[in-house]
Amino acid sequence: MQTTDLGRWGRTVIQLRPAQIGQRARLRGQRTALDHSLPLVGRWLLSGPSPTAGTGWPAGFTPLDARLWPGGPGDMALRAGELRLIGVARAVAAAGQGGAADWATADWEAAGAPLLWRFHLHYWDWAWALAGEGPGPDARAVFGAIWGSWRAAVAPGRGVAWRPYPAALRAWSFCGIYQHLVKGGPVEARFLGDLAAHVGFLRRHLETDVGGNHLIKNLKALAGLAVFFGDDALLDRTLGRLRGQLAAQVLPDGGHYERAPAYHCQVLGDLIDIAGLLRAAGHGDPVGLPEAIAAMRGWLGVVLTPPGEVPMLNDGFPVSPGLLAAIAPAAVPSGPLQVLPDTGLARITVGGWHVLADIGLPCPRSLPAHAHADTLGCLVHLDGEPLLIDTGASTYAPGAPRDRERSTAAHNTLEVDRRDSTEVWGAFRAGRRARVHGVSARADSGTVTVEAAHDGYRTLRGRPTHHRRWSVRAHELRVDDTVTGRGRHHVVVRWHLAPGSRLRLIPGGAVVSAKAGQFTVTVTATAAREPALTVAVAEVSTGFGSTVAAPVLACTLRPELPVRISTVWRRDDPRREPA
């Protein structure tokens, strides 16, 4: 390992809690024992309640998955052996007689698929397509064939299927579909035995080494299993852990502490499911759960884009309209300025402008997995149409695309010396982090101003600091970037335009044509030389494994610090001027 790699590892590990390192070692040791089929250890790690104790969930409870996986096309594709997961369709089983899948041929390893797709394969939430609204008369037989094929191919406790995260989602799915597709059928006894093994596995494999949305999924599954098997002691322990996680993970402003809106939606959906199940089972709400749900709904109402979509800040894939409707974000608050101080976001709405500014930390100290190096970036809409966008995430696989999508260059912010503001690396790691200070926000006389600074470039010579100020009025958006410190540095400010936009350079700026209208962009700097403006093309994520090209306006200069770069966006189209 090279010295630079050792340094990066050191800067990453030092951010973790000591207990996380110990938990990681324990979980890896347990996985090794299961993978090598050590009999006594394996039996202990999978030992759960008596299968005969399983009675199912109360009839009055409908989980969110039941609303998000209707029958129809999904049911027919599944019967034909095809699954569409995270937007990618793959054949899992070959077609047999009459076009129905021959599940005896099913490929549950799916070795050629991306790891994330393989995880989704083992979630089993897709089985709700068979249940639908009133499963067909043969749905139990079809499910029995699919589950029997999976059970024969997947060894309990081993491989991708039995990592804690997919095991948790699968356990929740199995609890939910039991009543519709299993109870009273030929696979019921074996199915309950398998579900009991999930209890033992998850109790001993809580992802306390990771925390975050993974641990919430683990606890949700254990709560569901506790109700399913009537284990009040397990339910009490699980809800006690959940209370502690709510205090840690739901920030005072209602945001989830990973600061990725797509994962905020996942966690909110999980909490809604837990609350609904507990009420249906007659247990009531645990302390803090209703308040956390209300706060998270309020936060989501603030950050939604003008078209009502979840912004793709940091990691995550597009949130479906069905899930968004089910988690019910609060009404959009009124007023030109909304600040979420704990998450570090500010929403500005003036005239037709809608600006969402990132003025917070990139991630919690102990969990950098979904962080991007996007500090002091922003998303901009005008009259409900996107103008400046986030490039998002199209993959979680380590490599050049993942590195690019997490980089500072992939966001609407300033880069110094080709360095990322937060040292993101690998698929889910980060070493040095940008630290934000000097946050202020005010609205007066028709102008909203938000400003903040960060020290993410502090390890460079001269210790550059980036300060940004957004000033928004009805007719313009002005962004002033100031870099303080010493010495000469390579400085780039990038603006990622919405796909389909057209960009033409003019002296001192550019002309932009987009769905939001036509704009004149003026760029000035305090440097001795005029900044060099260039046009590039970058890939923008539209979902897992899917990107489209979009233009990027870059302003580059190599000044002696300090320097200020001012970018002004003015709308030209008179038909779009506010009344």
N, C-alpha and C positions, 0 to 999 in steps of 0.2 A: 504494500500500500504506500502511495507517495505521501510526502510530507503535507502537501496541500489537501489531500483526502483526509489525512489524520486530523488536520486543523478543522476541516469542515465537520467531521464527525464530532470532534470535541465541542465545537460551538453549538451543535445540535443537541447532544446528550446533556450538556450542562443546564439546558432549559427544563429538563424533565424532573419530576419528583422522584426521589430515591425509590419509593414504593412502586412506581411504574416499572422500573428496571427489574425489580424482584418479581413482580407479577408476570412480566414478559418471560423471564427465565422459567418460572413455574409452568406457565401455559405451554411453552415450547417443550418442556420436559414431558408434560402429559400427552402432548400430541405425538411425541416420539414413541411413548409407550403404546399408544393406540395404533400407530402406524406399523409397529413391529409386533402387534398382536400378543403383548405380554398378558397372559390370561388373568391372573389375579388383579392386576392393576386395571386392566380393561373392564373387568366385571364391576369393579368398584366405581370407576368413572362413569359407567352407564347405568348404575343401579338406581332405580326410581321407585315410585309407589307401585302397589299391586295394580295390574291392568284392570282388574275387575272393579276397582274403585272409580273408574272413569264413567261419568254419567253425562258429560257434555255441557254445553253452555245453556243458559236460560233462553227459552224460545223468543222472548221479547227483544233480544239483542241482535242488531245487524251491524257487523263491522264495515268499515269504509271499503275494504276490498270487494265486498259483495256488490257495492254500487259502481265500482270502477272496472269490473271484469264481467260485463253482461254477456249473454249467450250470443246467438246469431253468428256472424262471421268468425269470431274467435272460437266458438264451439265447433263449427264445421272444420276450421283449420286444424284444431286439436285432434279431432276424430280422424283427420287425414294424416296425422303424424307431424304436423308443422306447428312451430311456435314462433310468434313474433314478440321478441323481448327487446326492450330499449330501442325500438324502431328497426330491429334487424330480424328478418325471418330466416329460419333454418329448419331443415327437415331433421327431426329427431328419430323417426321410425319410418321404414320403407312402407310403401303402399302394398296392401294385400288384395285379396279378392274383393271385388265390388268397390274398390277405391278406399276402403277403410284401412287404417294403419295396422300393420303387423307389429305389435308392441314387443313381441319376442325378439325382434331385430333391433330394438331401440339402442341408440348410442348415447348412454348417459354420461360418458366421459367427455364427449364433445371437445376432444383435444385440439381441434383446429380452430375453435372459437376463441375470441378474447376472454380473458379471465373474468371480466365483469359480466359478460353474457353467460358464462358458466355459473357464476354465482346466482344470477337471476333464474337460471334453469332449475336450481335446487331450492328456490324460495317456495315454489308450488302455489303462489298466489294465482297463477294462471289457471289453476284447476277450478276456480270460481266460474270460468266460462261454461263448464259443464253443469254447474248448479243453476246458474241463471236465475230467472224468476220462475220457479217451479221446474225442476229438472225433468227431462224426458224420461220415458219408461225404461230406456236402456242405459241411462246415464250411470247408474250404479255399476253395471257390468263393464262399461267402458272405463270408468274410473278404476275399478278393481283390476282390470288388465294393465292399465298404465302403472298403478301403484305396485302391483306384483312384479312387473318388469323392473321398475326402479329398485325395489327392495332386494331383488335377486342380484342386481348389478352393483349396488352400493353397500359396502361393508360398514356396519355401524361404527361410528367414531372415526372413520378414516377418510382421507382425501378432501377435495374441495368442498364436497357436499356437507362435510361435518366440521367445517370451520365455524366458530361460534356465531358469526353474523348470519350466514345462510341457514344454519340450524335454528336460530331464533325465529327468523321469518317463516320458515317451514313449519315450526311447531305451532305458531299462531294460525297459519293457514289450515293445518290439519285439524286443529280444534274447531275452526269455523265450519269446515266442510263436512265434518263428521256426521252431523244430523242429516244433511242433504244427500250424501253420497256413500256413506259407510254403514251407519247404524242398521242393524238387522241383516246386513249383507254377508256374503261368504268370507270377506277378508276382515271382518270386524275384530275377531280375537287377535290376529296377528298385528293389525293396525294399532290396537290399544297397547299391545306390548311394545311396539315401536315408539308410540307416543310417550309411554312411561320411561323409555330409555332417554328420550329427549329431556325429560325432567332432570334425570341424574346428570346428563351431560352438561346442561346449561347451568345447573347449580354449581358445578365445579369448573366452569369455563366462562364465568362472567368476564367481560373484556375491560377489566379495571386497568389494564396496561394502556389501553387506548382512551377509554372514556367516551365522552361526546355522544353523538347519535347512535353509535354502536352499543354503548351501555344502556341507553334508553330502550333500544330494540330488545336487548337481552332481558331487561326487567319487564317489559311489556309481555314478552313470551312467557316468562315465569308466572306473571300474574294470570295470564290466560290459562296456563296449565294448572295453576293452583285452584282456580275456579272449576276447571274441567274435572279434576280429580277430587274436589271437595277437601283440599288440604289447607285449612285455615292457618295453620302455623307457618306454612310456606308463604301464604299470601301476606301475613303480617310482616314477615321478614323482608319480603320483596317490596312492600309498600314503604317500609322504613327506609330501605335503600333509595327508593324513588324520591322520597321527601328530601333526602340529602342531595340528590342529583338535581332536583328542581332548584334548590337554593344555589347550586353552583353553576348550572347551565342556563337558566333563564335570568337574564340580566335585569336590573331594575327598570330599564326602558322597555322591556318586553322582548328584546331580541335574543336569539339563541347565541351562545357565546362563541360558536365556531364562525359566526359572521358570514355565513353563506346562505342567502335567502332560500335557495332550493332545499337545503337541509333544514332550515327553520320550518319549512312547510312539512317535511317528513316528521320531525319531532312533534310539531303541533298535532298532526294527524294521529300519531301514536298516543299522545296524551288524551285526545278526544276519544279514541277507542277504549283506552283503559277506563276512563270515567264512565263511558256508556256501559261497559261490561259490569263494572262494580255496581252501578245503579240497578241494572237489570237483575243482578244476583242478590240485591238487597243489602249490600255492604255500605252504601253511601259513599260520599266523597272523602278521600283522605285529605288531611290538612294541607293546604297550599295548592292542590290540583286545580280547582275551579279558577283561582286567582291567576295561576300561571297560564291557563288556557285563554282567559280574557286578555291578559297582558300581551300574549303572543299574537292574538287576533288584532289587537290594536296596533302593534308594531307593523304587522303585515299590511294593514290598511294604509299606513304612511308610505311604505316603500314601493307599493305597486306602481307600475308605469301607467301613463295616461290611457293606453288601451286595456288596462286591467290585467297585465301580465306580471309574472314574478321576474324581477331583474336578475340577470345572470352574473352577479358579482361573485368572485371567487369560484369555487367548484360548484358543480351541479349541472343537471340537464333540464330542459324545459319542463315546467310543471303543467300537467294536463288541466284543461278547463274543468274536468270532472273532479279532480282532487281539490282544485282551488275552490270550487263551489261547495264541496263537502266540508272543508275546514272553515269556511265562512269568515273571511277577513272582515274586520270592522269597517264601517263607513269611512271614506276618505275624509280626514279632518279639514276644516276650512282654515284660511289664513295663508299668507305668502311665505311663511317660514316655519318649518317643523324641524327640530333638532332631536336626534336620538343620541344622547351624550355617551351612553355606556357602550353601545355598539359602535358609535363613531360614524354616523351618517347624518346628512342635512338635506332636507328637501326644500327647494326654492320653486315657487310658482308665481310668476309675474307676467301679466299679459298672456301670451300664448306659450311662454317659456316654462319648461319643467326640467329642473336640474337636480340630479341626485349626486351629491358630493361625498366622497369617501374621506373622512377626517379622523379615522380611528385606527386602532391597532390592526395588524393583519390577521391575528389569530390569538387564541389563548396561549399562554406561555407553554403549557404542557401538551398542546395538541395542534401542530402546524399542518396536518394532513391536507386540508382543503384551502390553504392560504395561497394567494397570488401576491406578486410584488407590485401591487397596484395602489399604494398609499398616495393620497391626494389626487386620485383619478376621479372621473365623473361620467355620468350618462346624461345625455341631453335630448329632450323631445321639444318639438314646437308644434303647436296646434294638434297635439295628439300623435304626431308622426315622429319616428326616430331620426335624429340627426347624428349624434355621436354615440357609439355603441361600445359594449364590451365584447372582446373576441370570444369569451366563454371558454368552455372545456369540451373537447370532442373525444378525449381519450384519457384513461387513467394509467395506461401502460407506460413504463419508463422509456424515454427516448427523446429524439429531437422535437416531435410535435408537442409532447407534454411539457418539455422545457420551454418551448416558445410560448405556449399558451399561459404559462405561469409567470412569464418574464415581465419586467417593467416595460419593455419595448412593445408588448402586446396590449398596453393600456393607455388611456388618455392622461398621461402624466409626463413628468420630466425625468430624464435619465442622465447620469453623470458618468463619464469615462466607461461607457458600455457596461456598467455594473448594475445589478438589480438592487432596488432599494431594500428588499428583504432577500436574504440569501436562500432562495428556494432551490432545491436540488432533488435528484431522484424522482420518484413518483409522488411521495407524500411528506418530504422532509423540508426543514428550513433551519438554517443556522442563525447567523446574525439577523436581527429583526429591526425594522424601522420603528422608532419610538416617536410618537406624536406629541407636540406641545404647542402652546400659544393659540389654542382654539378660541375663536370668537365668532359671534353671529348676531346680526342686527337687521331690522327692517325699518326704514324711515324715508319719508319724502319720495315714495315711489321707487326706491332702490333697496334691494336686499343684498347684503354683503356677508360673505362667509370666508373665514381665513384660518389657516393652520400651517404648521411647519413640522418637518420630521428630520431626524438625524441618521437616516439609513445609509448615508455615504460617509459616516464619521471615520471609517478606517482608511479612507483615501488620504493622500497627502493634502495638507491644508484644511482638513476636516470640513468639507462642504456641507452646508445645511440648505435644504430646499423649503422655501416658504411660498405658499400659493394663496391668492385672494381671488374669489369669484365676486363680481359685481354685476347684478342683473337688473336691467330696466326694461320697460315695455318694448323698446326698439332695439336693444342690443344686449349681448352677453360679453363681458370683458373678463379676461383671465390674466392676472399679473403673476408671473413666476419670478421669484428672486432667489438667487443662489449666493449665499455668503460663504466666507472662508478665505483661503489664500491660494495663490498660484494660478497657473493656466490649466484649464480643464476642457474636455470635450463634452458639450452639453447638447442634448436633443430633446425637443418637445414634440410629442406625436399626438395627432388627432385621427382617430379611427372613425371613418364615416360609415353610415348605414349602407348595406349592400344595395346596389342600384344607383347610388349617387354618382354624379359626374364632377370632376375636379379639374380646373384649369388655372395655371399659374399666371399671375400678372405682376408687374413691378410692385414690390412691397407687400405682396399678399397673394390671394387666390380668389377665384369665383367658384362657388359650390352650387350645384343644382341637385336637389333632393326632393323627396316627396313632401318634405316640410316647407319647400319653397326654394327661392334663389337667394344666396347670401354673398356678401362681399366680406372676405376675411382679411384683416389688416394686421401685419406683424411688425413690431418695432422692438429694438433692443438698445440698451445703453452701452453696448460694446463698441470698440473702435471701428470694427467692420460690420457691414450689414449681415444679418443672418442669411444663410443659404436655405432656400425653400426647395423641397423636392417632393415628388409624388411617387408613392410606392403602392404595391398591392399586397394585401395580407389575407390569410384565410380566417374566416369567422365561423365559429361553430353554430350549427343549426340543430344539433343533437348528437347522440353518441355515434361516432364514426362518420359524421356528416359535416362538411364545411362548404362555404361559398366564398368567392373572392369579393373583396371590398377595398375601396381606395383608402390610402393613408396620407395625410398631409404632415410632413416632417419639417421642423425648423432646427437647423444645426448651426452651431457656432463654437469657436474655441477661444473664449475670452479669458482675460485676467479677472479673477473674482475680486469684488462682488459684481454681479451682473443682474439686470432685470430684463425679462422678455415679456412683452405685452401682446396678447392676441385678442382681437376684437371681432366678434361675429355680428354683422348687421344684416337684417332682412331687407332685400331689395324689392321683392314682388309687392307692388302696392295693393294687390287684391288680398294680401295676407296681413296687411297692417291692422293692428287692433283698433277697434272703433274708439 
